[in-house]
Amino acid sequence: MRESICFHSYTPCEEQPFEDDSFDLVSSQFGFEYSDVELTLREVRRVLTPGGRFIAISHHVDSDLIKAASTELDVYRYALDELDLFGRVRNYMSALGKLSGSPKKLAKTLERAKPYSQDVNEGMDLFRQRHPDDECSKGIVGAISYLARGARQATKEQRRAAVEAAADDFRFAQARLQDMVAAALSQEQIDSLSVTARAAGFESVFCLRLFDEDRGLAGWQIHMR
C-alpha cells in the first residue's frame, strides 16, 4: 500500500504540480489555513474533477489547542523576549572565557563572571515566579540548568554553540506557536472563506465546528464540492 503513495515534498499549496481535473478528492488536516487561502482554493478547484470534493480540518480560534498554544506562547515571550534568559546565559558564558590556568587565575575569572551569573539567577527567579509549574517553563528552566552545569567542563566555543543551539530550539518552537495561533480561523474568517470558495468555483460549502471525544472544541470541519 505504501509503495503506491507518491510524496511531493516542498510543494506550495498555492502552486501544485498536477494537471487539471486530476483528483476526485483533496483533503487537508491542519494545513491549508497556513497558506494563502484564496490562491489555494483556486488551485484545489483546478485539480479537482467536476463534482470532486475538498475536505479539510482547520484550526478554530477558540479551540482548546489554540488556547493552549496561546498560553504557551506567553511563556516563550516572557522568557525569550522580556527577560532574554538566553541572552543572559550567553553573557555569562562569554564572561567565563577559557577557564584555564592557575587556580588563582581561575578564581579571578569566576569572580569576573559573578555579576553575569547573578543576572542569570535573577532572571530565572522572575521566570519561576510567574510560570512555576507548566511543562513549557520546566523545559526552559531545564535547558538553562543543563547549560550551567556543563559550563566549566566545556570550551568557550562549545559553550557558545550549546547556548545558540538551545536558544534556536526555543525560538523555533515560539515561531511555530505564533504561526499556529495566526492561522486559526474565526467565525468571521470562515464566513469570508465561504465567499472566497464560491468565487473559486465551488458550488457548495459547509463549515461546521469539530469536537473531540470529550466534547472539547477541536477545530473546523470544512466540506466543499
Residue frames as a rotation matrix with the C-alpha (Angstrom) as fourth column:
MET 1
0.566 0.825 0.000 0.00
0.825 -0.566 0.000 0.00
0.000 0.000 -1.000 0.00
ARG 2
0.509 -0.425 -0.749 2.73
0.141 -0.816 0.560 2.47
-0.849 -0.391 -0.355 0.96
GLU 3
-0.522 -0.762 0.385 4.55
0.489 0.103 0.866 1.72
-0.699 0.640 0.319 -2.28
SER 4
-0.129 0.571 0.811 1.60
0.974 -0.081 0.212 3.16
0.187 0.817 -0.546 -4.20
ILE 5
0.782 0.376 -0.498 1.81
0.517 -0.837 0.179 6.53
-0.349 -0.397 -0.849 -2.42
CYS 6
0.008 -0.758 0.652 3.76
0.857 -0.331 -0.395 9.29
0.515 0.562 0.647 -4.13
PHE 7
0.413 0.061 -0.908 5.02
0.733 -0.614 0.292 12.12
-0.540 -0.787 -0.299 -1.92
HIS 8
0.263 -0.305 0.915 5.66
0.662 -0.633 -0.401 15.63
0.702 0.712 0.036 -3.27
SER 9
0.151 -0.281 -0.948 7.75
0.925 -0.298 0.236 17.43
-0.349 -0.912 0.215 -0.66
TYR 10
-0.563 -0.428 -0.707 8.17
0.321 -0.902 0.289 21.20
-0.761 -0.064 0.645 -0.60
THR 11
-0.624 0.459 0.632 5.11
0.686 -0.064 0.724 21.70
0.373 0.886 -0.275 -2.79
PRO 12
-0.958 0.282 -0.045 3.28
-0.226 -0.845 -0.484 25.00
-0.174 -0.454 0.874 -2.18
CYS 13
-0.338 0.920 0.198 -0.46
0.561 0.366 -0.742 24.70
-0.756 -0.139 -0.640 -1.69
GLU 14
0.288 0.490 -0.823 -0.86
-0.197 -0.811 -0.551 27.69
-0.937 0.321 -0.137 -3.97
GLU 15
0.233 -0.293 -0.927 1.02
-0.971 -0.112 -0.209 26.13
-0.042 0.949 -0.311 -6.92
GLN 16
0.242 -0.024 0.970 0.56
-0.374 0.920 0.116 22.38
-0.895 -0.391 0.214 -7.31
PRO 17
-0.583 -0.651 -0.486 2.35
-0.697 0.094 0.711 20.26
-0.417 0.753 -0.508 -9.96
PHE 18
-0.546 0.475 0.689 -0.78
0.389 0.873 -0.294 18.44
-0.742 0.108 -0.662 -11.18
GLU 19
-0.912 0.279 0.300 -2.91
0.246 -0.211 0.946 18.58
0.327 0.937 0.124 -14.30
ASP 20
-0.514 0.832 0.210 -6.42
-0.854 -0.519 -0.035 20.00
0.079 -0.197 0.977 -14.30
ASP 21
0.480 0.871 -0.104 -9.15
-0.848 0.491 0.201 17.55
0.226 -0.008 0.974 -13.18
SER 22
-0.368 -0.780 -0.507 -6.64
-0.561 0.621 -0.548 15.16
0.742 0.083 -0.665 -11.58
PHE 23
-0.982 -0.103 -0.156 -8.37
0.074 0.551 -0.831 14.18
0.172 -0.828 -0.534 -8.33
ASP 24
-0.077 0.991 -0.111 -11.81
0.390 0.132 0.911 13.24
0.918 0.027 -0.397 -7.06
LEU 25
0.878 0.337 -0.340 -10.85
0.419 -0.197 0.887 14.26
0.232 -0.921 -0.314 -3.52
VAL 26
-0.207 -0.899 0.386 -8.40
0.142 -0.418 -0.897 16.70
0.968 -0.131 0.214 -1.96
SER 27
0.763 0.463 -0.451 -8.02
0.480 0.061 0.875 16.73
0.433 -0.884 -0.175 1.83
SER 28
-0.211 -0.805 0.555 -6.12
-0.101 -0.547 -0.831 18.77
0.972 -0.231 0.034 4.39
GLN 29
0.613 0.326 -0.720 -5.58
0.663 0.284 0.693 18.25
0.430 -0.902 -0.042 8.10
PHE 30
0.751 -0.282 -0.597 -4.47
0.275 -0.689 0.670 21.43
-0.601 -0.667 -0.440 9.85
GLY 31
-0.212 -0.873 0.439 -2.63
0.802 0.101 0.588 22.54
-0.558 0.477 0.679 6.74
PHE 32
-0.145 0.091 0.985 -4.27
0.911 -0.377 0.169 24.74
0.387 0.922 -0.028 4.14
GLU 33
0.854 0.512 -0.091 -5.12
0.501 -0.765 0.405 27.54
0.138 -0.391 -0.910 6.60
TYR 34
0.277 -0.846 -0.456 -1.38
0.413 -0.324 0.851 28.28
-0.867 -0.424 0.260 6.80
SER 35
-0.511 -0.458 0.728 -1.31
0.832 -0.051 0.552 29.09
-0.216 0.888 0.407 3.10
ASP 36
-0.850 0.367 -0.377 -2.72
-0.448 -0.881 0.153 31.93
-0.276 0.299 0.913 1.04
VAL 37
-0.441 0.719 0.537 -6.26
0.154 0.650 -0.744 30.59
-0.884 -0.245 -0.397 1.28
GLU 38
0.457 0.660 -0.596 -7.65
-0.462 -0.396 -0.793 32.35
-0.760 0.638 0.124 -1.77
LEU 39
-0.062 -0.568 -0.821 -4.89
-0.995 0.094 0.009 31.09
0.072 0.818 -0.571 -4.07
THR 40
-0.881 -0.290 0.375 -5.02
-0.365 0.919 -0.146 27.60
-0.302 -0.266 -0.916 -2.55
LEU 41
-0.095 0.930 0.355 -8.77
-0.006 0.356 -0.934 27.25
-0.995 -0.091 -0.028 -3.09
ARG 42
0.500 0.213 -0.839 -8.39
-0.784 -0.302 -0.543 28.25
-0.369 0.929 0.016 -6.73
GLU 43
-0.431 -0.778 -0.458 -5.65
-0.882 0.470 0.034 25.67
0.189 0.418 -0.889 -7.15
VAL 44
-0.757 0.234 0.610 -7.63
-0.152 0.845 -0.513 22.95
-0.636 -0.481 -0.604 -5.36
ARG 45
0.334 0.937 -0.100 -10.65
-0.267 -0.008 -0.964 23.65
-0.904 0.349 0.248 -7.56
ARG 46
0.219 -0.328 -0.919 -8.41
-0.972 -0.153 -0.177 23.43
-0.083 0.932 -0.353 -10.63
VAL 47
-0.731 -0.635 -0.250 -7.02
-0.653 0.757 -0.014 19.97
0.198 0.153 -0.968 -9.81
LEU 48
-0.506 0.631 0.588 -10.41
-0.184 0.586 -0.789 18.54
-0.843 -0.507 -0.181 -8.75
THR 49
-0.883 0.343 0.321 -12.57
0.447 0.400 0.800 16.70
0.146 0.850 -0.506 -11.24
PRO 50
-0.490 0.803 0.341 -16.09
-0.549 -0.588 0.594 18.07
0.677 0.104 0.729 -11.85
GLY 51
0.615 0.779 -0.123 -18.06
-0.328 0.395 0.858 17.16
0.717 -0.487 0.498 -8.74
GLY 52
-0.100 -0.748 -0.657 -14.85
0.521 0.523 -0.675 16.47
0.848 -0.410 0.337 -6.80
ARG 53
0.864 0.496 -0.086 -14.65
0.278 -0.327 0.903 17.32
0.420 -0.804 -0.421 -3.11
PHE 54
-0.318 -0.890 0.326 -12.32
-0.053 -0.326 -0.944 19.24
0.946 -0.318 0.057 -0.85
ILE 55
0.789 0.522 -0.325 -12.46
0.250 0.211 0.945 18.21
0.561 -0.827 0.036 2.82
ALA 56
-0.269 -0.916 0.298 -10.37
0.048 -0.322 -0.946 19.92
0.962 -0.241 0.130 5.49
ILE 57
0.647 0.275 -0.711 -9.93
0.741 -0.005 0.672 20.10
0.181 -0.962 -0.207 9.24
SER 58
-0.066 -0.636 0.769 -8.62
0.316 -0.744 -0.589 23.51
0.947 0.204 0.250 10.28
HIS 59
-0.753 -0.308 -0.582 -7.72
0.641 -0.145 -0.753 25.31
0.147 -0.940 0.307 13.46
HIS 60
0.407 0.875 0.263 -10.53
0.612 -0.475 0.632 27.13
0.678 -0.097 -0.729 15.29
VAL 61
-0.221 -0.556 0.801 -9.55
-0.151 -0.792 -0.592 30.32
0.963 -0.252 0.091 17.06
ASP 62
0.136 0.360 0.923 -11.44
-0.949 -0.222 0.226 29.19
0.286 -0.906 0.311 20.21
SER 63
0.608 0.086 -0.789 -10.30
-0.088 0.995 0.041 25.56
0.789 0.044 0.613 20.22
ASP 64
0.964 -0.261 0.042 -8.61
0.010 0.195 0.981 24.03
-0.265 -0.945 0.190 23.23
LEU 65
0.370 -0.871 0.323 -5.46
0.923 0.385 -0.019 23.51
-0.108 0.305 0.946 21.15
ILE 66
0.060 -0.323 0.944 -5.20
0.498 -0.810 -0.309 27.18
0.865 0.489 0.112 20.18
LYS 67
0.832 0.249 0.495 -5.95
-0.288 -0.568 0.771 28.32
0.473 -0.785 -0.401 23.73
ALA 68
0.810 -0.586 -0.013 -3.15
0.384 0.514 0.767 26.08
-0.443 -0.626 0.641 24.99
ALA 69
0.141 -0.770 0.623 -0.82
0.956 -0.057 -0.287 27.37
0.256 0.636 0.728 22.25
SER 70
0.403 0.078 0.912 -1.59
0.087 -0.995 0.047 30.98
0.911 0.061 -0.408 23.23
THR 71
0.978 -0.043 0.203 -0.81
-0.206 -0.079 0.975 30.22
-0.025 -0.996 -0.086 26.88
GLU 72
0.529 -0.829 0.183 2.46
0.729 0.554 0.401 28.54
-0.434 -0.079 0.897 25.92
LEU 73
0.212 -0.414 0.885 3.31
0.740 -0.523 -0.422 31.43
0.638 0.745 0.196 23.64
ASP 74
0.813 0.114 0.571 3.03
-0.234 -0.834 0.499 33.81
0.534 -0.539 -0.651 26.60
VAL 75
0.830 -0.555 0.064 5.64
0.199 0.399 0.895 31.70
-0.522 -0.730 0.441 28.41
TYR 76
0.192 -0.777 0.599 8.05
0.979 0.195 -0.061 31.94
-0.069 0.599 0.798 25.48
ARG 77
0.443 0.016 0.896 7.52
0.362 -0.918 -0.162 35.69
0.820 0.397 -0.413 25.10
TYR 78
0.953 -0.054 0.299 8.29
-0.287 -0.480 0.829 36.30
0.098 -0.876 -0.473 28.75
ALA 79
0.642 -0.734 0.222 11.37
0.345 0.535 0.771 34.04
-0.685 -0.418 0.597 28.80
LEU 80
0.047 -0.674 0.737 12.86
0.974 0.194 0.116 34.87
-0.221 0.713 0.666 25.40
ASP 81
0.081 0.061 0.995 11.78
0.629 -0.777 -0.004 38.45
0.773 0.626 -0.102 24.81
GLU 82
0.798 0.310 0.517 11.04
-0.128 -0.750 0.649 40.22
0.589 -0.584 -0.559 28.08
LEU 83
0.852 -0.478 0.215 13.62
-0.182 0.115 0.977 38.53
-0.492 -0.871 0.011 30.30
ASP 84
0.593 -0.637 -0.493 16.00
-0.628 0.018 -0.778 37.50
0.505 0.771 -0.389 27.49
LEU 85
0.806 -0.227 0.547 17.09
-0.364 0.539 0.760 34.50
-0.468 -0.811 0.352 29.54
PHE 86
0.688 -0.575 0.442 19.33
0.698 0.691 -0.188 33.04
-0.197 0.439 0.877 26.86
GLY 87
0.531 -0.513 0.674 20.94
0.096 -0.754 -0.650 36.43
0.842 0.410 -0.351 26.29
ARG 88
0.650 -0.270 0.710 21.80
-0.756 -0.329 0.567 36.49
0.080 -0.905 -0.418 29.99
VAL 89
0.773 -0.357 0.525 23.22
0.123 0.895 0.429 32.96
-0.623 -0.267 0.735 29.78
ARG 90
0.698 -0.507 0.505 25.18
0.609 0.051 -0.791 33.95
0.375 0.860 0.345 26.68
ASN 91
0.547 -0.477 0.688 26.76
-0.441 -0.863 -0.248 36.87
0.712 -0.168 -0.682 28.56
TYR 92
0.687 -0.255 0.680 27.66
-0.617 0.290 0.732 34.62
-0.384 -0.922 0.042 31.47
MET 93
0.779 -0.380 0.498 29.24
0.478 0.875 -0.081 32.00
-0.405 0.301 0.863 29.22
SER 94
0.630 -0.547 0.551 31.26
0.337 -0.446 -0.829 34.67
0.700 0.708 -0.097 27.43
ALA 95
0.585 -0.378 0.717 32.50
-0.709 -0.668 0.227 36.10
0.394 -0.641 -0.659 30.73
LEU 96
0.858 -0.253 0.446 33.82
-0.115 0.753 0.648 32.68
-0.500 -0.608 0.617 31.75
GLY 97
0.287 -0.792 -0.539 36.36
-0.949 -0.310 -0.051 32.80
-0.127 0.527 -0.841 28.94
LYS 98
0.010 -0.398 -0.917 38.65
-0.587 0.740 -0.327 29.78
0.809 0.542 -0.227 28.58
LEU 99
0.805 0.310 0.506 38.54
-0.590 0.324 0.739 28.70
0.065 -0.894 0.444 32.25
SER 100
0.676 -0.668 -0.312 42.16
0.547 0.738 -0.395 27.60
0.494 0.096 0.864 32.19
GLY 101
0.049 -0.766 0.641 45.35
-0.281 -0.627 -0.727 28.49
0.959 -0.144 -0.246 34.01
SER 102
-0.850 -0.466 -0.246 46.36
0.123 0.279 -0.953 28.52
0.513 -0.840 -0.180 37.66
PRO 103
-0.181 0.796 -0.577 43.80
0.965 0.257 0.052 28.28
0.190 -0.548 -0.815 40.49
LYS 104
-0.415 -0.027 -0.909 44.39
0.459 -0.870 -0.183 31.97
-0.786 -0.493 0.374 41.20
LYS 105
-0.946 0.053 -0.320 43.68
-0.295 -0.552 0.780 32.92
-0.135 0.832 0.538 37.60
LEU 106
-0.623 0.756 -0.201 40.60
0.463 0.563 0.684 30.68
0.630 0.334 -0.701 37.56
ALA 107
-0.219 0.521 -0.825 39.32
0.926 -0.156 -0.344 32.32
-0.308 -0.839 -0.449 40.74
LYS 108
-0.677 -0.074 -0.732 39.68
-0.020 -0.993 0.119 35.75
-0.736 0.095 0.670 39.14
THR 109
-0.926 0.354 -0.132 37.78
-0.121 0.053 0.991 34.56
0.358 0.934 -0.006 36.08
LEU 110
-0.356 0.827 -0.435 34.92
0.809 0.506 0.299 33.24
0.467 -0.245 -0.850 38.19
GLU 111
-0.311 0.192 -0.931 34.85
0.671 -0.650 -0.358 36.47
-0.673 -0.736 0.073 40.19
ARG 112
-0.886 -0.058 -0.459 34.67
-0.248 -0.777 0.578 38.48
-0.391 0.626 0.674 36.97
ALA 113
-0.761 0.611 -0.218 31.79
0.023 0.362 0.932 36.32
0.648 0.704 -0.289 35.77
LYS 114
-0.785 0.425 -0.451 29.89
0.596 0.317 -0.738 36.55
-0.171 -0.848 -0.502 39.06
PRO 115
-0.593 0.614 -0.521 27.70
-0.376 -0.783 -0.495 39.57
-0.712 -0.098 0.695 38.12
TYR 116
-0.493 0.389 -0.778 26.62
-0.807 0.131 0.576 37.75
0.326 0.912 0.249 34.97
SER 117
-0.783 0.204 -0.588 25.83
0.307 0.948 -0.081 34.63
0.541 -0.244 -0.805 36.97
GLN 118
-0.744 0.514 -0.426 23.73
0.324 -0.281 -0.904 36.72
-0.584 -0.810 0.043 39.34
ASP 119
-0.552 0.532 -0.642 21.94
-0.760 -0.638 0.124 38.25
-0.344 0.556 0.757 36.37
VAL 120
-0.618 0.306 -0.724 21.02
-0.311 0.751 0.583 34.79
0.722 0.586 -0.369 35.12
ASN 121
-0.782 0.286 -0.554 19.77
0.599 0.590 -0.540 33.77
0.173 -0.755 -0.633 38.56
GLU 122
-0.709 0.536 -0.458 17.69
-0.126 -0.735 -0.666 36.93
-0.694 -0.415 0.589 38.91
GLY 123
-0.503 0.504 -0.702 16.08
-0.854 -0.163 0.495 36.30
0.135 0.848 0.512 35.54
MET 124
-0.655 0.215 -0.724 15.37
0.053 0.969 0.240 32.69
0.754 0.119 -0.647 36.41
ASP 125
-0.843 0.348 -0.410 13.79
0.454 0.054 -0.889 33.69
-0.287 -0.936 -0.203 39.73
LEU 126
-0.557 0.651 -0.515 11.46
-0.608 -0.742 -0.281 36.13
-0.565 0.156 0.810 37.98
PHE 127
-0.498 0.329 -0.802 10.57
-0.693 0.404 0.597 33.49
0.521 0.853 0.027 35.41
ARG 128
-0.776 0.165 -0.609 9.82
0.368 0.903 -0.223 30.82
0.513 -0.397 -0.761 38.02
GLN 129
-0.826 0.479 -0.295 7.63
0.087 -0.410 -0.908 33.23
-0.556 -0.776 0.297 39.98
ARG 130
-0.313 0.739 -0.597 5.38
-0.868 -0.477 -0.135 33.88
-0.385 0.476 0.791 37.00
HIS 131
0.429 0.418 -0.801 5.48
-0.760 0.646 -0.070 30.40
0.488 0.639 0.595 35.44
PRO 132
-0.141 -0.581 0.802 6.25
-0.955 0.294 0.046 27.84
-0.262 -0.759 -0.596 38.14
ASP 133
-0.130 0.221 0.967 4.52
-0.390 0.885 -0.255 24.65
-0.911 -0.410 -0.029 37.05
ASP 134
0.794 0.571 -0.209 3.67
-0.422 0.270 -0.866 24.28
-0.438 0.775 0.455 33.35
GLU 135
0.602 -0.536 0.592 5.67
0.564 0.810 0.160 21.92
-0.566 0.237 0.790 31.14
CYS 136
0.704 -0.325 0.632 6.84
0.463 -0.466 -0.755 24.68
0.539 0.823 -0.178 28.80
SER 137
0.670 -0.454 0.587 8.50
-0.637 -0.758 0.141 26.66
0.381 -0.468 -0.797 31.61
LYS 138
0.691 -0.421 0.587 10.02
-0.221 0.650 0.727 23.47
-0.688 -0.632 0.357 33.03
GLY 139
0.699 -0.416 0.581 11.60
0.710 0.498 -0.497 22.82
-0.082 0.761 0.644 29.63
ILE 140
0.624 -0.458 0.633 13.20
-0.003 -0.812 -0.584 26.26
0.782 0.362 -0.508 29.53
VAL 141
0.644 -0.365 0.672 14.43
-0.764 -0.250 0.595 26.05
-0.049 -0.897 -0.440 33.12
GLY 142
0.749 -0.331 0.574 15.79
0.136 0.924 0.356 22.56
-0.648 -0.189 0.738 32.49
ALA 143
0.708 -0.480 0.519 17.67
0.615 0.058 -0.786 23.66
0.347 0.876 0.337 29.37
ILE 144
0.531 -0.511 0.676 19.32
-0.408 -0.853 -0.325 26.60
0.743 -0.104 -0.662 31.11
SER 145
0.680 -0.268 0.682 20.20
-0.631 0.259 0.731 24.50
-0.372 -0.928 0.007 34.15
TYR 146
0.790 -0.382 0.479 21.82
0.493 0.861 -0.127 21.93
-0.364 0.336 0.869 31.85
LEU 147
0.610 -0.570 0.550 23.89
0.299 -0.478 -0.826 24.63
0.734 0.669 -0.121 30.15
ALA 148
0.556 -0.369 0.745 25.02
-0.729 -0.647 0.224 25.99
0.399 -0.667 -0.629 33.51
ARG 149
0.792 -0.223 0.568 26.02
-0.266 0.712 0.650 22.56
-0.549 -0.666 0.505 34.84
GLY 150
0.647 -0.530 0.548 28.20
0.722 0.657 -0.218 21.83
-0.245 0.537 0.807 31.84
ALA 151
0.975 -0.180 0.128 29.77
-0.110 -0.897 -0.428 25.28
0.192 0.404 -0.895 31.56
ARG 152
0.501 -0.836 0.223 33.03
-0.736 -0.277 0.618 24.59
-0.455 -0.474 -0.754 33.41
GLN 153
0.087 -0.458 0.885 33.74
0.156 0.883 0.442 21.36
-0.984 0.100 0.148 31.55
ALA 154
0.631 0.250 0.735 33.24
0.735 0.111 -0.669 22.88
-0.248 0.962 -0.114 28.09
THR 155
-0.581 -0.802 0.142 35.45
0.792 -0.517 0.324 25.07
-0.186 0.300 0.935 25.97
LYS 156
-0.563 0.325 -0.760 34.46
-0.124 -0.942 -0.312 28.63
-0.817 -0.082 0.571 25.15
GLU 157
-0.761 0.237 -0.604 33.42
-0.634 -0.073 0.770 27.57
0.139 0.969 0.206 21.65
GLN 158
-0.754 0.486 -0.443 31.42
0.422 0.874 0.240 24.61
0.504 -0.006 -0.864 22.94
ARG 159
-0.547 0.556 -0.626 29.58
0.585 -0.281 -0.761 26.79
-0.599 -0.782 -0.171 25.43
ARG 160
-0.615 0.282 -0.736 28.73
-0.510 -0.855 0.099 29.33
-0.602 0.436 0.669 22.76
ALA 161
-0.789 0.287 -0.543 27.48
-0.397 0.436 0.808 26.65
0.468 0.853 -0.230 20.39
ALA 162
-0.718 0.522 -0.461 25.38
0.665 0.710 -0.232 24.99
0.206 -0.473 -0.856 23.09
VAL 163
-0.517 0.524 -0.677 23.70
0.242 -0.670 -0.702 28.25
-0.821 -0.526 0.219 24.09
GLU 164
-0.625 0.257 -0.737 22.93
-0.718 -0.558 0.415 29.18
-0.305 0.789 0.534 20.48
ALA 165
-0.833 0.309 -0.459 21.54
-0.034 0.800 0.600 25.72
0.553 0.515 -0.655 19.75
ALA 166
-0.609 0.620 -0.495 19.25
0.771 0.315 -0.553 25.81
-0.187 -0.718 -0.670 22.79
ALA 167
-0.488 0.406 -0.773 18.08
-0.109 -0.907 -0.407 29.36
-0.866 -0.114 0.487 22.05
ASP 168
-0.767 0.168 -0.619 17.39
-0.637 -0.093 0.765 28.44
0.071 0.981 0.178 18.41
ASP 169
-0.819 0.475 -0.321 15.30
0.437 0.880 0.186 25.43
0.371 0.012 -0.929 19.50
PHE 170
-0.371 0.702 -0.607 13.08
0.721 -0.194 -0.665 27.58
-0.585 -0.685 -0.434 21.70
ARG 171
-0.546 0.154 -0.824 12.86
-0.437 -0.891 0.124 30.34
-0.715 0.428 0.554 19.10
PHE 172
-0.895 0.222 -0.387 11.72
-0.259 0.447 0.856 27.76
0.363 0.867 -0.342 16.57
ALA 173
-0.602 0.699 -0.387 9.07
0.793 0.581 -0.184 26.49
0.096 -0.417 -0.904 18.98
GLN 174
-0.389 0.427 -0.816 7.93
0.257 -0.800 -0.542 30.07
-0.884 -0.421 0.202 19.61
ALA 175
-0.723 0.075 -0.687 7.66
-0.622 -0.502 0.600 30.77
-0.300 0.861 0.410 15.87
ARG 176
-0.870 0.417 -0.264 5.69
0.209 0.795 0.569 27.54
0.447 0.439 -0.779 15.36
LEU 177
-0.411 0.738 -0.536 3.19
0.834 0.066 -0.548 28.58
-0.369 -0.672 -0.642 18.01
GLN 178
-0.481 0.182 -0.858 2.90
-0.186 -0.977 -0.103 32.06
-0.857 0.110 0.504 16.53
ASP 179
-0.877 0.132 -0.461 2.11
-0.451 0.098 0.887 30.54
0.162 0.986 -0.026 13.13
MET 180
-0.739 0.605 -0.296 -0.49
0.608 0.788 0.095 28.22
0.291 -0.110 -0.951 14.67
VAL 181
-0.315 0.617 -0.721 -2.29
0.606 -0.453 -0.653 30.98
-0.730 -0.643 -0.231 16.54
ALA 182
-0.567 0.039 -0.823 -2.19
-0.450 -0.851 0.270 33.28
-0.690 0.524 0.500 13.50
ALA 183
-0.924 0.151 -0.352 -3.61
-0.258 0.433 0.863 30.55
0.282 0.889 -0.361 11.24
ALA 184
-0.722 0.685 -0.098 -6.61
0.585 0.529 -0.615 29.75
-0.369 -0.501 -0.783 13.46
LEU 185
-0.760 0.492 0.425 -9.91
0.211 -0.431 0.877 30.71
0.615 0.756 0.224 11.85
SER 186
-0.827 0.553 -0.096 -12.68
-0.142 -0.372 -0.917 32.70
-0.543 -0.745 0.386 13.49
GLN 187
-0.022 0.907 0.421 -16.36
0.653 0.332 -0.681 32.59
-0.757 0.260 -0.599 12.51
GLU 188
0.575 0.198 -0.794 -15.88
-0.289 -0.858 -0.424 35.80
-0.765 0.474 -0.436 10.54
GLN 189
-0.394 -0.813 -0.429 -12.97
-0.773 0.041 0.633 34.28
-0.497 0.581 -0.645 8.64
ILE 190
-0.703 0.238 0.671 -14.99
0.339 0.941 0.022 31.14
-0.626 0.243 -0.741 7.94
ASP 191
0.429 0.895 -0.126 -17.81
0.367 -0.301 -0.880 33.27
-0.825 0.331 -0.457 6.53
SER 192
0.356 -0.405 -0.842 -15.29
-0.735 -0.678 0.015 35.04
-0.577 0.614 -0.539 4.31
LEU 193
-0.703 -0.645 0.300 -13.80
-0.383 0.699 0.604 31.67
-0.599 0.310 -0.738 3.33
SER 194
-0.140 0.753 0.643 -17.20
0.549 0.599 -0.582 30.51
-0.824 0.272 -0.497 2.09
VAL 195
0.755 0.379 -0.535 -17.47
-0.144 -0.701 -0.699 33.55
-0.640 0.605 -0.475 -0.17
THR 196
-0.059 -0.894 -0.445 -13.92
-0.868 -0.175 0.466 33.00
-0.494 0.414 -0.765 -1.44
ALA 197
-0.638 -0.169 0.752 -14.62
0.013 0.973 0.230 29.32
-0.770 0.156 -0.618 -2.15
ARG 198
0.373 0.847 0.378 -17.67
0.525 0.143 -0.839 30.10
-0.765 0.512 -0.391 -4.27
ALA 199
0.676 -0.209 -0.707 -15.68
-0.553 -0.778 -0.299 32.71
-0.487 0.593 -0.641 -6.16
ALA 200
-0.419 -0.908 0.018 -13.08
-0.729 0.347 0.590 29.99
-0.542 0.234 -0.807 -6.85
GLY 201
-0.460 0.301 -0.835 -15.73
-0.735 0.399 0.548 27.75
0.498 0.866 0.038 -8.41
PHE 202
-0.969 0.179 -0.171 -17.07
0.243 0.821 -0.517 25.62
0.048 -0.542 -0.839 -5.56
GLU 203
-0.418 0.892 0.171 -20.85
-0.071 -0.220 0.973 25.25
0.906 0.394 0.155 -5.72
SER 204
0.739 0.668 -0.086 -21.49
0.011 0.116 0.993 24.15
0.673 -0.735 0.078 -2.13
VAL 205
-0.459 -0.870 0.182 -19.61
-0.129 -0.137 -0.982 24.97
0.879 -0.474 -0.049 1.07
PHE 206
0.761 0.634 -0.137 -20.33
0.031 0.176 0.984 23.62
0.648 -0.753 0.114 4.57
CYS 207
-0.427 -0.885 0.186 -18.26
-0.132 -0.142 -0.981 24.63
0.895 -0.443 -0.056 7.62
LEU 208
0.716 0.687 -0.124 -19.04
-0.055 0.233 0.971 23.08
0.696 -0.689 0.205 10.99
ARG 209
0.174 -0.627 0.759 -17.39
-0.973 -0.227 0.036 23.06
0.150 -0.745 -0.650 14.39
LEU 210
0.217 -0.224 -0.950 -15.46
-0.094 0.964 -0.248 19.87
0.972 0.143 0.188 15.16
PHE 211
0.463 0.005 0.886 -15.48
-0.877 -0.144 0.459 18.45
0.130 -0.990 -0.062 18.69
ASP 212
-0.588 -0.714 -0.381 -13.25
-0.589 0.700 -0.403 15.81
0.555 -0.012 -0.832 20.22
GLU 213
-0.291 0.477 -0.829 -14.42
0.322 0.865 0.385 12.77
0.901 -0.155 -0.406 22.19
ASP 214
-0.563 0.063 -0.824 -14.57
0.819 -0.091 -0.566 14.85
-0.111 -0.994 0.000 25.39
ARG 215
0.492 0.832 0.254 -16.75
0.869 -0.485 -0.096 17.46
0.043 0.269 -0.962 23.66
GLY 216
0.063 -0.555 -0.830 -13.92
0.304 -0.781 0.545 19.94
-0.951 -0.286 0.119 23.56
LEU 217
0.904 0.263 -0.337 -13.76
-0.189 -0.463 -0.866 22.24
-0.384 0.846 -0.369 20.54
ALA 218
0.245 -0.840 0.484 -11.07
0.504 0.537 0.677 20.82
-0.828 0.078 0.555 18.25
GLY 219
-0.816 -0.553 -0.172 -11.37
0.135 -0.471 0.872 22.82
-0.563 0.688 0.459 15.04
TRP 220
0.004 0.772 -0.636 -13.44
-0.788 -0.388 -0.477 23.39
-0.615 0.503 0.607 11.91
GLN 221
-0.286 0.022 0.958 -14.78
0.525 0.840 0.138 20.76
-0.801 0.543 -0.252 9.52
ILE 222
-0.150 0.167 -0.975 -14.79
-0.644 -0.764 -0.032 22.21
-0.750 0.623 0.222 6.01
HIS 223
-0.241 0.181 0.953 -16.55
0.579 0.815 -0.008 20.48
-0.779 0.550 -0.301 3.10
MET 224
-0.092 0.179 -0.979 -16.56
-0.637 -0.767 -0.080 21.91
-0.765 0.617 0.185 -0.43
ARG 225
-0.113 0.103 0.988 -17.80
0.610 0.792 -0.013 20.50
-0.784 0.602 -0.153 -3.70
